[in-house]
Amino acid sequence: MTREAIQDAFVAALLHLPPQQRSVLVLREVLRWKATEVAELLGTTVASVNSTLQRARSNLATRRRAGDQPHPLDRKQRPLLDHCVDAFQRYDVDSLVALLR
């Protein structure tokens, strides 16, 4: 996966999802954590994690269908994006999880 593709995925999550949905989506879909692991990390239930993941997928799918173009990142979002992509490319799960918290 290219850096650009990784950035695009993280930009979509950063700009279009609330923090809880973003965290669950990355942990489950990108890092392939089990729902029980995500629930434990976030202090919630497996049912809540699964529901949150479903909402995140739905939100992103709705935006893709609508053809929404991402807005430019602001000064706070750009460093977060750079850290996320860097951690992902280095397979630094601990850093990525810390950023999501």
Rosetta constraint file for C-alpha pairs under 8 A:
AtomPair CA 1 CA 5 HARMONIC 6.36 0.50
AtomPair CA 1 CA 6 HARMONIC 6.81 0.50
AtomPair CA 2 CA 6 HARMONIC 6.32 0.50
AtomPair CA 3 CA 7 HARMONIC 6.06 0.50
AtomPair CA 3 CA 85 HARMONIC 7.31 0.50
AtomPair CA 3 CA 89 HARMONIC 7.94 0.50
AtomPair CA 4 CA 8 HARMONIC 6.12 0.50
AtomPair CA 5 CA 9 HARMONIC 6.32 0.50
AtomPair CA 6 CA 10 HARMONIC 6.30 0.50
AtomPair CA 6 CA 85 HARMONIC 6.43 0.50
AtomPair CA 7 CA 11 HARMONIC 5.90 0.50
AtomPair CA 7 CA 81 HARMONIC 7.12 0.50
AtomPair CA 7 CA 85 HARMONIC 6.26 0.50
AtomPair CA 8 CA 12 HARMONIC 6.20 0.50
AtomPair CA 9 CA 13 HARMONIC 6.44 0.50
AtomPair CA 10 CA 14 HARMONIC 5.97 0.50
AtomPair CA 10 CA 81 HARMONIC 6.63 0.50
AtomPair CA 10 CA 84 HARMONIC 7.46 0.50
AtomPair CA 10 CA 85 HARMONIC 7.48 0.50
AtomPair CA 11 CA 15 HARMONIC 5.90 0.50
AtomPair CA 11 CA 70 HARMONIC 7.62 0.50
AtomPair CA 11 CA 81 HARMONIC 6.92 0.50
AtomPair CA 12 CA 16 HARMONIC 5.71 0.50
AtomPair CA 12 CA 17 HARMONIC 7.64 0.50
AtomPair CA 12 CA 60 HARMONIC 7.45 0.50
AtomPair CA 12 CA 70 HARMONIC 7.06 0.50
AtomPair CA 13 CA 17 HARMONIC 5.32 0.50
AtomPair CA 13 CA 22 HARMONIC 5.58 0.50
AtomPair CA 13 CA 60 HARMONIC 7.87 0.50
AtomPair CA 14 CA 18 HARMONIC 7.87 0.50
AtomPair CA 14 CA 22 HARMONIC 6.94 0.50
AtomPair CA 14 CA 77 HARMONIC 7.53 0.50
AtomPair CA 14 CA 81 HARMONIC 7.76 0.50
AtomPair CA 15 CA 70 HARMONIC 7.16 0.50
AtomPair CA 15 CA 71 HARMONIC 7.70 0.50
AtomPair CA 15 CA 73 HARMONIC 7.94 0.50
AtomPair CA 16 CA 59 HARMONIC 7.56 0.50
AtomPair CA 16 CA 60 HARMONIC 7.15 0.50
AtomPair CA 17 CA 21 HARMONIC 5.91 0.50
AtomPair CA 17 CA 22 HARMONIC 5.52 0.50
AtomPair CA 17 CA 56 HARMONIC 6.65 0.50
AtomPair CA 17 CA 59 HARMONIC 7.30 0.50
AtomPair CA 17 CA 60 HARMONIC 7.81 0.50
AtomPair CA 18 CA 22 HARMONIC 6.09 0.50
AtomPair CA 19 CA 23 HARMONIC 6.06 0.50
AtomPair CA 19 CA 100 HARMONIC 7.84 0.50
AtomPair CA 20 CA 24 HARMONIC 6.19 0.50
AtomPair CA 20 CA 52 HARMONIC 7.39 0.50
AtomPair CA 21 CA 25 HARMONIC 5.94 0.50
AtomPair CA 21 CA 52 HARMONIC 5.59 0.50
AtomPair CA 21 CA 53 HARMONIC 6.31 0.50
AtomPair CA 21 CA 55 HARMONIC 7.25 0.50
AtomPair CA 21 CA 56 HARMONIC 5.26 0.50
AtomPair CA 22 CA 26 HARMONIC 6.19 0.50
AtomPair CA 22 CA 56 HARMONIC 7.06 0.50
AtomPair CA 22 CA 100 HARMONIC 7.83 0.50
AtomPair CA 23 CA 27 HARMONIC 6.04 0.50
AtomPair CA 23 CA 100 HARMONIC 5.42 0.50
AtomPair CA 23 CA 101 HARMONIC 7.43 0.50
AtomPair CA 24 CA 28 HARMONIC 5.86 0.50
AtomPair CA 24 CA 38 HARMONIC 6.96 0.50
AtomPair CA 24 CA 49 HARMONIC 6.63 0.50
AtomPair CA 24 CA 52 HARMONIC 6.84 0.50
AtomPair CA 24 CA 53 HARMONIC 5.95 0.50
AtomPair CA 25 CA 29 HARMONIC 5.50 0.50
AtomPair CA 25 CA 30 HARMONIC 7.26 0.50
AtomPair CA 25 CA 53 HARMONIC 5.67 0.50
AtomPair CA 25 CA 56 HARMONIC 6.56 0.50
AtomPair CA 25 CA 57 HARMONIC 7.73 0.50
AtomPair CA 26 CA 30 HARMONIC 4.87 0.50
AtomPair CA 26 CA 31 HARMONIC 6.35 0.50
AtomPair CA 27 CA 31 HARMONIC 4.97 0.50
AtomPair CA 27 CA 32 HARMONIC 6.22 0.50
AtomPair CA 27 CA 33 HARMONIC 5.66 0.50
AtomPair CA 27 CA 38 HARMONIC 6.85 0.50
AtomPair CA 27 CA 97 HARMONIC 7.67 0.50
AtomPair CA 28 CA 32 HARMONIC 4.68 0.50
AtomPair CA 28 CA 33 HARMONIC 4.89 0.50
AtomPair CA 28 CA 34 HARMONIC 6.56 0.50
AtomPair CA 28 CA 35 HARMONIC 7.02 0.50
AtomPair CA 28 CA 38 HARMONIC 7.46 0.50
AtomPair CA 28 CA 53 HARMONIC 7.85 0.50
AtomPair CA 29 CA 33 HARMONIC 7.66 0.50
AtomPair CA 31 CA 93 HARMONIC 7.63 0.50
AtomPair CA 33 CA 37 HARMONIC 6.24 0.50
AtomPair CA 33 CA 38 HARMONIC 6.60 0.50
AtomPair CA 34 CA 38 HARMONIC 6.47 0.50
AtomPair CA 35 CA 39 HARMONIC 6.02 0.50
AtomPair CA 35 CA 46 HARMONIC 5.57 0.50
AtomPair CA 35 CA 49 HARMONIC 6.28 0.50
AtomPair CA 35 CA 50 HARMONIC 6.93 0.50
AtomPair CA 36 CA 40 HARMONIC 6.14 0.50
AtomPair CA 36 CA 45 HARMONIC 7.64 0.50
AtomPair CA 36 CA 46 HARMONIC 5.63 0.50
AtomPair CA 37 CA 41 HARMONIC 6.22 0.50
AtomPair CA 38 CA 42 HARMONIC 6.06 0.50
AtomPair CA 38 CA 46 HARMONIC 7.82 0.50
AtomPair CA 38 CA 49 HARMONIC 7.02 0.50
AtomPair CA 39 CA 43 HARMONIC 5.68 0.50
AtomPair CA 39 CA 44 HARMONIC 4.79 0.50
AtomPair CA 39 CA 45 HARMONIC 5.16 0.50
AtomPair CA 39 CA 46 HARMONIC 5.47 0.50
AtomPair CA 39 CA 48 HARMONIC 7.75 0.50
AtomPair CA 39 CA 49 HARMONIC 6.09 0.50
AtomPair CA 40 CA 44 HARMONIC 6.44 0.50
AtomPair CA 40 CA 45 HARMONIC 7.57 0.50
AtomPair CA 44 CA 48 HARMONIC 6.55 0.50
AtomPair CA 44 CA 49 HARMONIC 7.27 0.50
AtomPair CA 45 CA 49 HARMONIC 6.33 0.50
AtomPair CA 46 CA 50 HARMONIC 6.15 0.50
AtomPair CA 47 CA 51 HARMONIC 6.12 0.50
AtomPair CA 48 CA 52 HARMONIC 5.99 0.50
AtomPair CA 49 CA 53 HARMONIC 6.11 0.50
AtomPair CA 50 CA 54 HARMONIC 6.22 0.50
AtomPair CA 51 CA 55 HARMONIC 6.30 0.50
AtomPair CA 52 CA 56 HARMONIC 6.17 0.50
AtomPair CA 53 CA 57 HARMONIC 6.21 0.50
AtomPair CA 54 CA 58 HARMONIC 6.16 0.50
AtomPair CA 55 CA 59 HARMONIC 6.02 0.50
AtomPair CA 56 CA 60 HARMONIC 6.27 0.50
AtomPair CA 57 CA 61 HARMONIC 6.06 0.50
AtomPair CA 58 CA 62 HARMONIC 6.03 0.50
AtomPair CA 59 CA 63 HARMONIC 6.34 0.50
AtomPair CA 60 CA 64 HARMONIC 6.21 0.50
AtomPair CA 61 CA 65 HARMONIC 6.17 0.50
AtomPair CA 62 CA 66 HARMONIC 6.16 0.50
AtomPair CA 63 CA 67 HARMONIC 6.17 0.50
AtomPair CA 63 CA 68 HARMONIC 5.42 0.50
AtomPair CA 64 CA 68 HARMONIC 6.22 0.50
AtomPair CA 73 CA 77 HARMONIC 5.62 0.50
AtomPair CA 73 CA 78 HARMONIC 5.76 0.50
AtomPair CA 74 CA 78 HARMONIC 6.29 0.50
AtomPair CA 75 CA 79 HARMONIC 7.33 0.50
AtomPair CA 76 CA 80 HARMONIC 6.97 0.50
AtomPair CA 77 CA 81 HARMONIC 6.14 0.50
AtomPair CA 78 CA 82 HARMONIC 6.23 0.50
AtomPair CA 79 CA 83 HARMONIC 6.13 0.50
AtomPair CA 80 CA 84 HARMONIC 6.12 0.50
AtomPair CA 80 CA 99 HARMONIC 7.68 0.50
AtomPair CA 81 CA 85 HARMONIC 6.15 0.50
AtomPair CA 82 CA 86 HARMONIC 6.01 0.50
AtomPair CA 83 CA 87 HARMONIC 5.98 0.50
AtomPair CA 83 CA 96 HARMONIC 7.95 0.50
AtomPair CA 83 CA 99 HARMONIC 7.89 0.50
AtomPair CA 84 CA 88 HARMONIC 6.06 0.50
AtomPair CA 84 CA 96 HARMONIC 6.02 0.50
AtomPair CA 84 CA 99 HARMONIC 7.16 0.50
AtomPair CA 85 CA 89 HARMONIC 6.10 0.50
AtomPair CA 86 CA 90 HARMONIC 6.21 0.50
AtomPair CA 87 CA 91 HARMONIC 6.05 0.50
AtomPair CA 87 CA 92 HARMONIC 4.95 0.50
AtomPair CA 87 CA 93 HARMONIC 7.01 0.50
AtomPair CA 87 CA 95 HARMONIC 6.10 0.50
AtomPair CA 87 CA 96 HARMONIC 5.66 0.50
AtomPair CA 88 CA 92 HARMONIC 6.16 0.50
AtomPair CA 88 CA 93 HARMONIC 7.19 0.50
AtomPair CA 88 CA 96 HARMONIC 6.79 0.50
AtomPair CA 92 CA 96 HARMONIC 6.38 0.50
AtomPair CA 93 CA 97 HARMONIC 6.01 0.50
AtomPair CA 94 CA 98 HARMONIC 6.12 0.50
AtomPair CA 95 CA 99 HARMONIC 6.20 0.50
AtomPair CA 96 CA 100 HARMONIC 6.33 0.50
AtomPair CA 97 CA 101 HARMONIC 6.32 0.50
